[in-house]
Amino acid sequence: MTLNPSSDEPALVSMKSVVAMTSLSRTMINRYRVDGKFPAAVPLGDRRVAFVRNEINDWIAARIAARAANDNVKMREVA
């Protein structure tokens, strides 16, 4: 049995890990979730949630791509 799942395998990460991965506060993550701007949580119990790691990584990649696209537009406007 391996304890290192490949990145293709579904894995859940805690809110604490998501805070570290995104540099967002718990409050901001919850606001984004309510607004539909962040991946949905997976309920684990009465007061515990987790997130699908690949969905968080995809959200981060989308933020980076949006920044790059925005930077390209700004550079064209300056030129």
FENZISUL-V680891 format. One record per residue. RES is the residue in three letters. BURIAL is I if it has 9 or more other ideal C-beta (glycine too) atoms within 8 Angstrom, else O. Layout:
RES_BURIAL + RES_BURIAL
This chain:
MET_O + THR_O + LEU_O + ASN_O + PRO_O + SER_O + SER_O + ASP_O + GLU_O + PRO_O + ALA_O + LEU_I + VAL_I + SER_O + MET_I + LYS_O + SER_O + VAL_I + VAL_I + ALA_O + MET_I + THR_I + SER_O + LEU_O + SER_O + ARG_O + THR_O + MET_O + ILE_I + ASN_O + ARG_O + TYR_I + ARG_I + VAL_O + ASP_O + GLY_O + LYS_O + PHE_I + PRO_I + ALA_O + ALA_I + VAL_I + PRO_O + LEU_O + GLY_O + ASP_O + ARG_O + ARG_O + VAL_O + ALA_I + PHE_I + VAL_I + ARG_I + ASN_I + GLU_I + ILE_I + ASN_I + ASP_I + TRP_I + ILE_I + ALA_O + ALA_O + ARG_O + ILE_O + ALA_O + ALA_O + ARG_O + ALA_O + ALA_O + ASN_O + ASP_O + ASN_O + VAL_O + LYS_O + MET_O + ARG_O + GLU_O + VAL_O + ALA_O
